[in-house]
Amino acid sequence: MNMQISLAPIIALLAGILILVQPRLLNYIVAIYLIVIGLLGLFGAGGMRLT
């Protein structure tokens, strides 16, 4: 049986747990997410697959 796990749901799950445990982390998690998405948008992620 071949099972493929995506990276995005795992990161979302970990972020959700961290926010539940310590709500002050929400600001940092959102900021890091926006910075990463912005950098990927600027420099392109055509050759990069995060799966």
Order of alpha helices (4+ residues) and beta strands (2+ residues): alpha-alpha
